[in-house]
Amino acid sequence: LQRDSQMHTIKDKAKLLTRVRRIQGQAAALERQLDQEGDCSAVLQQIAAIRGAVNGLMAAVMEGHLTDHVVREPELAQRQQDLDAVLQVIKSYLK
């Protein structure tokens, strides 16, 4: 059963998928650059662009999660559980 507070990824599905597809395109461009033995600075720029895009995707999903699962969650125990889960993801992401 899906809780109403999980709707942020469904509500923002089109925007999130657009971001994912952009990341896929950037990764494909990086692969082509490496395959064609592209310029180092262009490769580094592409890697930085991919990282920025992934960080933007993470921020968008994190914002929705925190808003829906932590701020708007009426049950204290569930709110704490959701907060603990997101903190674990943040720690893993920042490694």
C-alpha positions as a LaTeX table, in Angstrom:
\begin{tabular}{lrrr}
\hline
Residue & $x$ (\AA) & $y$ (\AA) & $z$ (\AA) \\
\hline
Leu1 & 0.00 & 0.00 & 0.00 \\
Gln2 & 1.36 & 3.38 & $-0.98$ \\
Arg3 & 1.16 & 6.25 & 1.50 \\
Asp4 & $-0.13$ & 9.57 & 0.20 \\
Ser5 & 3.16 & 11.19 & 1.20 \\
Gln6 & 4.98 & 9.07 & $-1.40$ \\
Met7 & 3.23 & 10.96 & $-4.16$ \\
His8 & 6.01 & 13.54 & $-4.64$ \\
Thr9 & 7.90 & 11.29 & $-7.06$ \\
Ile10 & 4.68 & 10.62 & $-8.97$ \\
Lys11 & 3.61 & 14.27 & $-8.96$ \\
Asp12 & 7.05 & 15.35 & $-10.22$ \\
Lys13 & 7.54 & 12.29 & $-12.44$ \\
Ala14 & 7.84 & 14.18 & $-15.75$ \\
Lys15 & 10.41 & 16.65 & $-14.38$ \\
Leu16 & 12.42 & 13.89 & $-12.71$ \\
Leu17 & 12.43 & 11.75 & $-15.84$ \\
Thr18 & 13.58 & 14.75 & $-17.87$ \\
Arg19 & 16.52 & 15.15 & $-15.50$ \\
Val20 & 17.35 & 11.43 & $-15.70$ \\
Arg21 & 17.25 & 11.50 & $-19.49$ \\
Arg22 & 19.55 & 14.53 & $-19.52$ \\
Ile23 & 22.00 & 12.64 & $-17.29$ \\
Gln24 & 21.80 & 9.64 & $-19.63$ \\
Gly25 & 22.59 & 11.91 & $-22.58$ \\
Gln26 & 25.53 & 13.45 & $-20.74$ \\
Ala27 & 26.87 & 9.99 & $-19.83$ \\
Ala28 & 26.56 & 8.89 & $-23.47$ \\
Ala29 & 28.45 & 12.01 & $-24.56$ \\
Leu30 & 31.17 & 11.22 & $-22.04$ \\
Glu31 & 31.40 & 7.67 & $-23.35$ \\
Arg32 & 31.78 & 8.99 & $-26.91$ \\
Gln33 & 34.47 & 11.45 & $-25.82$ \\
Leu34 & 36.43 & 8.68 & $-24.13$ \\
Asp35 & 35.91 & 6.26 & $-26.99$ \\
Gln36 & 37.14 & 8.86 & $-29.48$ \\
Glu37 & 40.03 & 9.77 & $-27.16$ \\
Gly38 & 38.68 & 13.28 & $-26.67$ \\
Asp39 & 40.45 & 16.22 & $-25.11$ \\
Cys40 & 41.09 & 15.84 & $-21.36$ \\
Ser41 & 39.55 & 19.20 & $-20.50$ \\
Ala42 & 36.36 & 18.35 & $-22.43$ \\
Val43 & 36.16 & 15.01 & $-20.61$ \\
Leu44 & 36.59 & 16.75 & $-17.25$ \\
Gln45 & 33.92 & 19.31 & $-18.15$ \\
Gln46 & 31.52 & 16.51 & $-19.09$ \\
Ile47 & 32.17 & 14.70 & $-15.82$ \\
Ala48 & 31.53 & 17.93 & $-13.90$ \\
Ala49 & 28.29 & 18.46 & $-15.85$ \\
Ile50 & 27.13 & 14.93 & $-15.02$ \\
Arg51 & 27.94 & 15.41 & $-11.35$ \\
Gly52 & 26.02 & 18.69 & $-11.31$ \\
Ala53 & 23.03 & 17.06 & $-12.98$ \\
Val54 & 23.04 & 14.16 & $-10.51$ \\
Asn55 & 23.32 & 16.60 & $-7.60$ \\
Gly56 & 20.36 & 18.55 & $-8.99$ \\
Leu57 & 18.31 & 15.37 & $-9.29$ \\
Met58 & 19.23 & 14.37 & $-5.73$ \\
Ala59 & 18.26 & 17.82 & $-4.44$ \\
Ala60 & 14.89 & 17.73 & $-6.21$ \\
Val61 & 13.97 & 14.29 & $-4.88$ \\
Met62 & 15.35 & 15.13 & $-1.43$ \\
Glu63 & 13.25 & 18.32 & $-1.25$ \\
Gly64 & 10.09 & 16.42 & $-2.09$ \\
His65 & 10.95 & 13.66 & 0.35 \\
Leu66 & 11.70 & 16.01 & 3.23 \\
Thr67 & 8.58 & 18.06 & 2.58 \\
Asp68 & 6.21 & 15.12 & 2.21 \\
His69 & 7.75 & 12.55 & 4.55 \\
Val70 & 9.14 & 14.73 & 7.32 \\
Val71 & 7.43 & 18.13 & 7.39 \\
Arg72 & 3.91 & 17.01 & 6.48 \\
Glu73 & 3.97 & 13.56 & 8.13 \\
Pro74 & 1.48 & 13.71 & 11.02 \\
Glu75 & 2.73 & 10.62 & 12.88 \\
Leu76 & 5.81 & 11.32 & 14.99 \\
Ala77 & 7.13 & 7.74 & 14.83 \\
Gln78 & 6.78 & 7.61 & 11.03 \\
Arg79 & 8.32 & 11.07 & 10.69 \\
Gln80 & 11.35 & 9.95 & 12.73 \\
Gln81 & 11.67 & 6.76 & 10.68 \\
Asp82 & 11.53 & 8.73 & 7.41 \\
Leu83 & 14.06 & 11.26 & 8.71 \\
Asp84 & 16.44 & 8.49 & 9.79 \\
Ala85 & 16.18 & 6.90 & 6.34 \\
Val86 & 16.95 & 10.15 & 4.53 \\
Leu87 & 19.86 & 10.92 & 6.85 \\
Gln88 & 21.33 & 7.51 & 6.06 \\
Val89 & 21.04 & 8.25 & 2.32 \\
Ile90 & 22.66 & 11.67 & 2.76 \\
Lys91 & 25.60 & 10.14 & 4.66 \\
Ser92 & 26.04 & 7.53 & 1.94 \\
Tyr93 & 25.77 & 10.15 & $-0.81$ \\
Leu94 & 28.38 & 12.41 & 0.77 \\
Lys95 & 31.01 & 9.67 & 1.10 \\
\hline
\end{tabular}
